[in-house]
Amino acid sequence: MWSSCAILAHDRLSSVKIALVSDCYLPRLGGIEVQVHDLAQRLVAQGHEVVAYTVTPAHAEQYSGLEIIDGIHVHRFALGLPYDVALNPMAISQLRVAITNGGFDVVHAHIGVISPFSMDAVRMTLGMGIPTAVTWHSVMSWAGPLLRPLGFIKRWAADGAALSAVSRVAARPVASMAGAGHEVVVLPNGIDTDVWTPGGPRIGDEVRVISAMRLARRKRPLEFFKVMKAVHREAPNVRLEIAGEGELRAKLVRAVDLADAHEWVSLPGRMTRAQLHERYLDSDLYVAPARLEAFGIAALEARSSGLPVLAPTSSGVCEFVENEVNGLLVDGDEGLVAGLTRLALDRDLRESMAHTNRTVRPKQAWPEVVRLAEDEYARAADLQRRR
């Protein structure tokens, strides 16, 4: 159990039992799902005991129960709704029993765009007096007018929750709603820098641009293709590859058809991590076109693989991209067109940025992220003791 004295930020946290709570989890393959599972594995490797709770079904035949994935105990409280919707208003009562009987030292809830299960868990565990850490994986500024009057973030802060977000961009609206005197820490997503390794300079006259995304409206694949059409007119040697699946795939395929762009555009679908890494090593630039990207783990993987990254200034990608040093942060689609055209035509600048990414490893390597997570657990315990 937790010591009665405060744990210093850089001290090694003794082994504790942690409940990770997330509405979404594997087998879904979004950013929050993969990150929470990876965090669970890294915490176990550090000597902690971790149990995950979710309302995401395992597959069509298994909606609830215990599943062990990569050694992590995952308890599912799913309903089996159409399209595998991760929603179960009754799950909180099951979670209460599990947390009450589980002997947990800390609960770490992960909040996405819509996370009723995790939000209920925060209210419940704070009411039980259990140290509670809460991490936002989405940018909530768009929801401020709705969320601020509800006041639950402010109440959580007052009740001793340790609040964090995956980037400064994601942390700002949370801090605004938490109120003065309540810190919102940046707890970034983590990456295995031993896997996402850089190669050498790519040889060839083509400029290969790549992006990996869910083909959904928020990720802006159609707008990105329009940007690339404008770039291609100025730099005909540009080639584009967009990896991923989603509800906008048919529209994107049709847009490529209408533009007669098959000679320079590839839409290979979803790729494994190994396949993506291979493609990054054979590319020149990575683009993350989403404007409300809380972090951008795919962009970080590309950056760790040595690619210069282009993204909007409003994106959480700014956590690991320094403008004009290892990528470009731009304003609007006009800025993307200008920035991509500039890099496509300037090999020396492109190679300078790539050299920086190949030689300077990102700060978001898993050992550092786990240390920051442990700091948050210690802070959650300290906040509860002070109440």
C-alpha positions as CSV (number, residue, x, y, z in Angstrom):
1,M,0.0,0.0,0.0
2,W,0.9,3.6,-0.3
3,S,3.4,5.1,2.2
4,S,2.2,7.8,4.4
5,C,5.0,10.1,3.3
6,A,5.1,11.9,0.0
7,I,7.1,10.2,-2.8
8,L,9.6,12.4,-4.5
9,A,9.1,12.8,-8.3
10,H,12.4,11.1,-9.2
11,D,12.2,8.3,-6.6
12,R,11.4,4.7,-7.8
13,L,7.8,4.0,-6.9
14,S,7.5,0.7,-4.9
15,S,5.4,-2.0,-6.5
16,V,1.7,-1.1,-6.4
17,K,-1.6,-2.6,-7.7
18,I,-3.1,-0.5,-10.5
19,A,-6.5,-0.6,-12.1
20,L,-6.5,0.8,-15.7
21,V,-10.0,1.9,-16.7
22,S,-10.8,2.7,-20.4
23,D,-14.0,2.6,-22.3
24,C,-12.1,1.5,-25.4
25,Y,-9.5,-1.3,-25.4
26,L,-8.1,-4.0,-27.7
27,P,-9.0,-5.6,-30.0
28,R,-9.9,-2.2,-31.3
29,L,-6.8,-0.6,-32.8
30,G,-7.2,3.1,-32.1
31,G,-4.6,5.3,-30.3
32,I,-6.1,5.1,-26.8
33,E,-6.7,1.3,-27.1
34,V,-3.2,0.5,-28.0
35,Q,-1.6,3.0,-25.7
36,V,-3.5,1.8,-22.6
37,H,-2.5,-1.8,-23.3
38,D,1.1,-0.9,-23.9
39,L,1.2,1.1,-20.7
40,A,-0.2,-1.9,-18.8
41,Q,2.6,-4.1,-20.2
42,R,5.3,-1.5,-19.3
43,L,4.0,-1.1,-15.8
44,V,4.1,-4.8,-15.3
45,A,7.6,-5.0,-16.6
46,Q,8.5,-2.3,-14.0
47,G,7.2,-4.6,-11.2
48,H,3.7,-3.4,-10.7
49,E,0.5,-5.4,-10.7
50,V,-2.0,-4.2,-13.4
51,V,-5.6,-5.1,-14.1
52,A,-7.6,-3.5,-17.0
53,Y,-11.3,-2.8,-17.1
54,T,-13.3,-1.9,-20.2
55,V,-16.7,-2.0,-21.9
56,T,-15.2,-3.0,-25.3
57,P,-16.2,-6.5,-26.3
58,A,-13.5,-9.1,-27.2
59,H,-15.3,-10.2,-30.3
60,A,-18.7,-11.0,-31.6
61,E,-19.1,-14.1,-29.4
62,Q,-17.6,-12.7,-26.2
63,Y,-19.0,-9.6,-24.7
64,S,-17.9,-9.8,-21.1
65,G,-15.7,-11.8,-18.7
66,L,-12.0,-12.2,-18.2
67,E,-9.5,-12.3,-21.0
68,I,-5.7,-12.4,-20.7
69,I,-3.8,-10.5,-23.4
70,D,0.0,-10.5,-23.4
71,G,-0.1,-11.4,-19.7
72,I,-2.5,-8.5,-18.8
73,H,-5.8,-9.4,-17.1
74,V,-8.6,-7.6,-19.0
75,H,-12.1,-7.6,-17.5
76,R,-14.8,-6.8,-20.0
77,F,-18.2,-5.4,-19.0
78,A,-19.7,-5.1,-22.6
79,L,-23.3,-5.4,-23.7
80,G,-22.9,-6.7,-27.2
81,L,-24.5,-3.7,-28.9
82,P,-24.7,-3.4,-32.7
83,Y,-21.4,-2.4,-34.3
84,D,-19.6,-3.3,-31.0
85,V,-20.5,0.0,-29.5
86,A,-18.5,0.4,-26.2
87,L,-21.4,1.4,-23.9
88,N,-22.9,-0.2,-20.8
89,P,-24.6,2.0,-18.2
90,M,-24.8,-0.9,-15.8
91,A,-21.0,-1.6,-15.9
92,I,-20.2,0.8,-13.1
93,S,-21.9,-1.5,-10.5
94,Q,-19.7,-4.4,-11.7
95,L,-16.7,-2.2,-11.6
96,R,-17.5,-1.1,-8.0
97,V,-17.5,-4.7,-6.9
98,A,-14.2,-5.4,-8.7
99,I,-12.5,-2.3,-7.2
100,T,-13.9,-2.9,-3.7
101,N,-12.6,-6.4,-3.6
102,G,-9.4,-5.9,-5.7
103,G,-7.2,-4.2,-3.1
104,F,-6.0,-1.5,-5.6
105,D,-3.6,1.2,-4.6
106,V,-4.5,3.5,-7.5
107,V,-7.0,3.7,-10.3
108,H,-6.0,5.3,-13.6
109,A,-8.9,6.3,-15.8
110,H,-8.4,7.2,-19.5
111,I,-10.8,9.7,-21.1
112,G,-11.4,10.0,-24.8
113,V,-14.0,12.0,-26.7
114,I,-16.9,10.1,-25.2
115,S,-16.0,8.0,-22.1
116,P,-19.1,7.4,-19.8
117,F,-17.6,4.3,-18.3
118,S,-14.3,5.9,-17.3
119,M,-16.0,9.1,-16.1
120,D,-18.3,7.1,-13.9
121,A,-15.3,5.2,-12.6
122,V,-13.6,8.5,-11.6
123,R,-16.7,9.7,-9.7
124,M,-16.9,6.3,-8.0
125,T,-13.3,5.9,-6.9
126,L,-12.9,9.4,-5.7
127,G,-16.0,8.8,-3.6
128,M,-14.4,5.7,-2.2
129,G,-11.2,7.6,-1.3
130,I,-9.0,5.6,-3.7
131,P,-6.1,7.5,-5.2
132,T,-7.3,8.3,-8.8
133,A,-5.3,9.5,-11.8
134,V,-7.2,10.8,-14.9
135,T,-5.6,11.2,-18.3
136,W,-7.3,12.9,-21.3
137,H,-6.5,11.5,-24.7
138,S,-8.6,14.0,-26.7
139,V,-8.7,17.8,-27.1
140,M,-11.8,18.9,-25.2
141,S,-11.8,22.6,-26.2
142,W,-14.7,22.0,-28.6
143,A,-16.8,20.7,-25.7
144,G,-15.9,23.5,-23.3
145,P,-19.3,25.3,-23.6
146,L,-21.1,22.1,-22.7
147,L,-18.7,20.6,-20.1
148,R,-17.9,23.8,-18.1
149,P,-21.4,24.3,-16.8
150,L,-21.5,20.7,-15.7
151,G,-18.5,21.3,-13.5
152,F,-17.4,17.7,-13.1
153,I,-13.8,18.3,-14.0
154,K,-13.7,21.1,-11.3
155,R,-15.3,18.7,-8.8
156,W,-12.8,15.9,-9.6
157,A,-9.9,18.3,-9.1
158,A,-11.4,19.5,-5.7
159,D,-11.9,15.9,-4.7
160,G,-8.2,15.0,-5.2
161,A,-7.9,13.6,-8.7
162,A,-4.5,13.8,-10.3
163,L,-5.3,15.3,-13.7
164,S,-3.2,14.9,-16.8
165,A,-3.4,15.0,-20.6
166,V,-1.3,13.5,-23.4
167,S,-0.1,16.9,-24.6
168,R,-0.1,20.6,-23.8
169,V,-2.7,21.1,-26.4
170,A,-5.0,18.6,-24.7
171,A,-4.1,19.9,-21.2
172,R,-5.1,23.5,-21.7
173,P,-8.9,23.1,-21.9
174,V,-8.8,20.6,-18.9
175,A,-6.8,23.1,-16.8
176,S,-9.2,25.8,-17.7
177,M,-12.2,23.7,-16.5
178,A,-10.3,22.4,-13.4
179,G,-9.8,25.9,-12.1
180,A,-7.0,27.8,-10.5
181,G,-4.7,25.9,-8.2
182,H,-5.2,22.5,-9.8
183,E,-2.3,21.3,-11.9
184,V,-2.8,19.4,-15.1
185,V,0.3,17.4,-16.0
186,V,1.4,16.3,-19.4
187,L,1.6,12.5,-19.5
188,P,2.5,11.8,-23.1
189,N,1.9,8.6,-25.1
190,G,4.9,6.3,-25.2
191,I,6.9,4.8,-27.9
192,D,9.4,1.9,-28.2
193,T,12.4,3.6,-29.7
194,D,14.1,0.2,-30.1
195,V,11.4,-0.7,-32.6
196,W,10.8,2.6,-34.4
197,T,14.4,3.0,-35.4
198,P,15.7,5.3,-38.2
199,G,17.4,4.2,-41.4
200,G,19.8,6.0,-43.6
201,P,19.0,8.7,-46.2
202,R,16.7,7.4,-49.0
203,I,18.0,7.4,-52.5
204,G,15.8,8.4,-55.4
205,D,14.3,11.3,-57.3
206,E,10.7,10.8,-56.0
207,V,9.6,12.5,-52.8
208,R,7.5,10.0,-50.9
209,V,4.9,11.4,-48.5
210,I,3.1,9.1,-46.1
211,S,0.4,9.3,-43.5
212,A,-1.2,6.7,-41.3
213,M,-4.7,7.4,-40.0
214,R,-8.2,6.2,-39.3
215,L,-10.1,7.3,-42.4
216,A,-12.6,9.3,-40.4
217,R,-13.9,12.9,-40.6
218,R,-11.8,14.2,-37.7
219,K,-8.6,12.9,-39.3
220,R,-9.4,14.9,-42.5
221,P,-8.3,12.4,-45.2
222,L,-10.3,14.1,-47.9
223,E,-9.0,17.5,-47.1
224,F,-5.5,16.1,-47.0
225,F,-5.9,14.6,-50.5
226,K,-7.0,18.1,-51.8
227,V,-3.8,19.5,-50.2
228,M,-1.7,16.9,-51.9
229,K,-3.3,17.6,-55.3
230,A,-2.2,21.2,-55.0
231,V,1.3,20.1,-54.0
232,H,1.6,17.6,-56.9
233,R,0.8,20.4,-59.4
234,E,3.9,22.3,-58.1
235,A,6.1,19.2,-57.5
236,P,5.1,16.4,-59.9
237,N,7.7,14.0,-58.4
238,V,5.7,13.8,-55.2
239,R,4.1,10.4,-54.3
240,L,1.5,9.9,-51.6
241,E,0.6,6.9,-49.5
242,I,-2.2,7.0,-46.9
243,A,-2.4,3.8,-44.7
244,G,-5.5,3.1,-42.8
245,E,-9.2,2.1,-42.9
246,G,-12.4,3.8,-41.9
247,E,-15.8,5.0,-42.9
248,L,-14.4,7.5,-45.5
249,R,-12.5,5.0,-47.5
250,A,-15.0,4.7,-50.3
251,K,-15.2,8.5,-50.6
252,L,-11.4,8.8,-50.6
253,V,-11.1,6.1,-53.3
254,R,-13.6,7.9,-55.4
255,A,-11.8,11.2,-55.0
256,V,-8.6,9.5,-56.2
257,D,-10.5,8.0,-59.1
258,L,-12.0,11.3,-60.1
259,A,-8.6,13.0,-60.0
260,D,-7.0,10.2,-62.1
261,A,-4.3,10.1,-59.4
262,H,-3.6,6.4,-59.3
263,E,-0.1,6.9,-60.7
264,W,1.0,8.9,-57.6
265,V,-1.4,7.9,-54.9
266,S,-1.5,4.6,-52.9
267,L,-4.2,3.5,-50.4
268,P,-2.9,0.2,-49.0
269,G,-5.4,-0.1,-46.1
270,R,-4.5,-0.9,-42.5
271,M,-0.9,-2.0,-41.9
272,T,0.8,-3.7,-39.0
273,R,3.4,-1.8,-36.9
274,A,6.1,-3.7,-38.7
275,Q,4.7,-2.9,-42.1
276,L,4.3,0.8,-41.2
277,H,7.9,1.0,-40.0
278,E,9.1,-0.6,-43.3
279,R,7.1,2.0,-45.2
280,Y,8.5,4.9,-43.1
281,L,12.0,3.8,-43.9
282,D,11.2,4.0,-47.6
283,S,9.5,7.5,-47.3
284,D,10.7,11.1,-47.1
285,L,8.0,13.0,-45.2
286,Y,5.1,12.3,-42.8
287,V,2.0,14.4,-42.6
288,A,-0.5,14.5,-39.7
289,P,-3.4,16.7,-41.1
290,A,-5.9,16.5,-38.2
291,R,-6.4,19.8,-36.5
292,L,-7.7,18.5,-33.2
293,E,-5.0,15.8,-32.7
294,A,-4.4,15.4,-29.0
295,F,-1.0,13.7,-29.5
296,G,-0.5,11.9,-32.8
297,I,1.2,8.6,-31.9
298,A,1.6,7.6,-35.6
299,A,3.4,10.9,-36.2
300,L,5.7,10.2,-33.3
301,E,6.5,6.7,-34.7
302,A,7.3,8.3,-38.1
303,R,9.5,10.9,-36.4
304,S,11.3,8.2,-34.4
305,S,11.9,6.4,-37.7
306,G,13.6,9.5,-39.0
307,L,10.9,11.3,-41.1
308,P,10.3,15.0,-40.9
309,V,6.7,15.6,-39.8
310,L,4.3,18.3,-41.0
311,A,1.2,19.1,-38.9
312,P,-1.1,22.0,-37.9
313,T,0.1,24.3,-35.1
314,S,-3.0,23.4,-33.2
315,S,-2.0,19.8,-33.0
316,G,-0.5,17.9,-30.1
317,V,2.3,16.9,-32.5
318,C,4.0,20.0,-31.2
319,E,5.2,17.9,-28.3
320,F,7.8,16.2,-30.5
321,V,8.1,18.5,-33.5
322,E,10.1,21.7,-33.4
323,N,9.2,24.0,-36.2
324,E,11.9,24.4,-38.8
325,V,14.2,21.9,-36.9
326,N,12.7,18.4,-37.4
327,G,9.5,19.3,-39.2
328,L,7.1,22.1,-39.9
329,L,4.1,23.3,-37.9
330,V,1.8,25.3,-40.1
331,D,-1.5,27.2,-40.1
332,G,-4.4,25.9,-42.2
333,D,-4.4,23.9,-45.4
334,E,-2.7,26.7,-47.2
335,G,0.2,26.3,-44.8
336,L,0.3,22.6,-45.5
337,V,0.4,23.1,-49.2
338,A,3.2,25.7,-48.9
339,G,5.2,23.6,-46.4
340,L,4.9,20.4,-48.3
341,T,5.8,22.1,-51.6
342,R,8.8,23.8,-49.9
343,L,10.1,20.5,-48.5
344,A,9.4,18.6,-51.7
345,L,11.5,21.1,-53.7
346,D,14.3,21.6,-51.1
347,R,16.2,18.3,-50.7
348,D,18.8,19.9,-48.4
349,L,16.2,21.2,-45.9
350,R,14.4,17.9,-46.0
351,E,17.6,15.9,-45.3
352,S,18.6,18.3,-42.5
353,M,15.3,17.7,-40.7
354,A,15.6,14.0,-41.3
355,H,19.2,14.0,-39.9
356,T,17.9,15.6,-36.7
357,N,15.3,13.0,-36.3
358,R,17.8,10.2,-37.0
359,T,20.3,11.5,-34.4
360,V,18.1,13.0,-31.7
361,R,15.8,10.3,-30.1
362,P,12.4,11.4,-28.9
363,K,11.8,12.1,-25.2
364,Q,8.6,10.0,-25.2
365,A,10.4,6.7,-24.9
366,W,8.5,4.2,-22.7
367,P,11.0,4.2,-19.7
368,E,10.4,8.0,-19.3
369,V,6.7,7.7,-19.8
370,V,6.4,5.0,-17.2
371,R,8.3,7.2,-14.8
372,L,5.9,10.0,-15.4
373,A,3.0,7.7,-14.9
374,E,4.4,6.5,-11.6
375,D,4.8,10.2,-10.6
376,E,1.1,10.7,-11.3
377,Y,0.2,7.7,-9.1
378,A,2.3,9.1,-6.3
379,R,0.7,12.5,-6.8
380,A,-2.8,10.9,-6.7
381,A,-1.9,9.3,-3.4
382,D,-0.6,12.5,-2.0
383,L,-3.7,14.5,-3.1
384,Q,-5.9,11.9,-1.4
385,R,-3.9,12.1,1.9
386,R,-4.3,15.9,1.9
387,R,-8.1,15.8,1.7
